[in-house]
Amino acid sequence: MAHEPEHYQHRITQDPEIMVGKPVVKGTRIPVERVLAHLEENDRADLLEAFPELTDEDVRACLAYARIAVERQRTAAVWLRW
């Protein structure tokens, strides 16, 4: 990989008062899961057209958040097997 994406913590936030505590792109009410679902069916250009308030860095932060969540789940599963 050419460079690591900016740490997602600067762009992803969770607050019980916003979207019932789901992780969202900071400064928006757009959940990370919505970004991922949109990317599942569309390309990045379509996503940015549908959500013009998002930046390319926001999208990368959502992807980094998802990757780390999967890694943590896998690590937890390994520990549970011990």
VMD Tcl script that draws the C-alpha trace (Angstrom):
set ca {
  {0.00 0.00 0.00}
  {1.42 3.40 -0.94}
  {0.39 5.11 2.29}
  {-1.75 4.41 5.29}
  {-5.05 6.30 5.34}
  {-5.45 9.03 7.90}
  {-6.45 7.51 11.20}
  {-10.19 7.10 11.13}
  {-10.56 8.43 14.69}
  {-10.24 11.98 13.35}
  {-13.18 11.50 10.98}
  {-15.42 8.87 12.59}
  {-17.30 9.57 15.81}
  {-19.88 7.91 18.04}
  {-22.33 9.81 20.20}
  {-25.48 8.35 21.77}
  {-27.28 11.56 20.76}
  {-26.45 11.13 17.04}
  {-27.97 8.25 15.08}
  {-28.49 6.25 18.30}
  {-24.73 5.97 18.83}
  {-23.86 4.42 15.48}
  {-20.42 5.39 14.17}
  {-20.88 8.32 11.79}
  {-18.71 10.58 9.70}
  {-17.82 13.47 12.00}
  {-19.95 16.57 11.44}
  {-22.65 14.61 9.59}
  {-25.41 12.18 10.37}
  {-24.09 9.71 7.80}
  {-23.41 6.31 9.40}
  {-20.32 4.36 8.41}
  {-22.58 1.41 7.59}
  {-24.50 3.58 5.08}
  {-21.26 4.54 3.33}
  {-20.21 0.88 3.14}
  {-23.65 -0.23 1.90}
  {-23.57 2.42 -0.82}
  {-20.09 1.35 -1.90}
  {-21.26 -2.26 -2.04}
  {-23.64 -1.36 -4.86}
  {-21.97 1.70 -6.42}
  {-18.60 3.22 -7.10}
  {-16.93 5.96 -5.10}
  {-17.90 8.69 -7.58}
  {-21.57 7.77 -7.18}
  {-21.20 7.79 -3.41}
  {-19.69 11.27 -3.42}
  {-22.44 12.47 -5.75}
  {-25.12 11.02 -3.47}
  {-23.48 12.47 -0.35}
  {-21.71 15.67 -1.49}
  {-20.79 16.57 2.08}
  {-18.43 13.56 2.22}
  {-14.81 13.87 1.20}
  {-12.55 11.20 -0.20}
  {-10.79 11.20 3.18}
  {-14.13 10.50 4.90}
  {-14.66 7.48 2.65}
  {-11.16 6.17 3.38}
  {-11.82 6.64 7.11}
  {-15.02 4.57 6.83}
  {-13.10 1.81 5.05}
  {-10.33 1.92 7.67}
  {-12.92 1.77 10.45}
  {-14.50 -1.31 8.86}
  {-11.13 -3.01 8.30}
  {-10.08 -2.47 11.91}
  {-13.46 -3.69 13.18}
  {-13.02 -6.93 11.22}
  {-9.46 -7.33 12.49}
  {-10.60 -6.84 16.09}
  {-13.41 -9.36 15.65}
  {-10.98 -11.91 14.23}
  {-8.51 -11.30 17.06}
  {-11.26 -11.67 19.66}
  {-12.37 -14.94 18.06}
  {-8.83 -16.31 18.23}
  {-8.58 -15.43 21.92}
  {-11.93 -17.07 22.64}
  {-10.67 -20.35 21.18}
  {-7.78 -20.47 23.69}
}
mol new
graphics top color blue
foreach p $ca { graphics top sphere $p radius 0.5 }
foreach p [lrange $ca 0 end-1] q [lrange $ca 1 end] { graphics top cylinder $p $q radius 0.2 }
display resetview
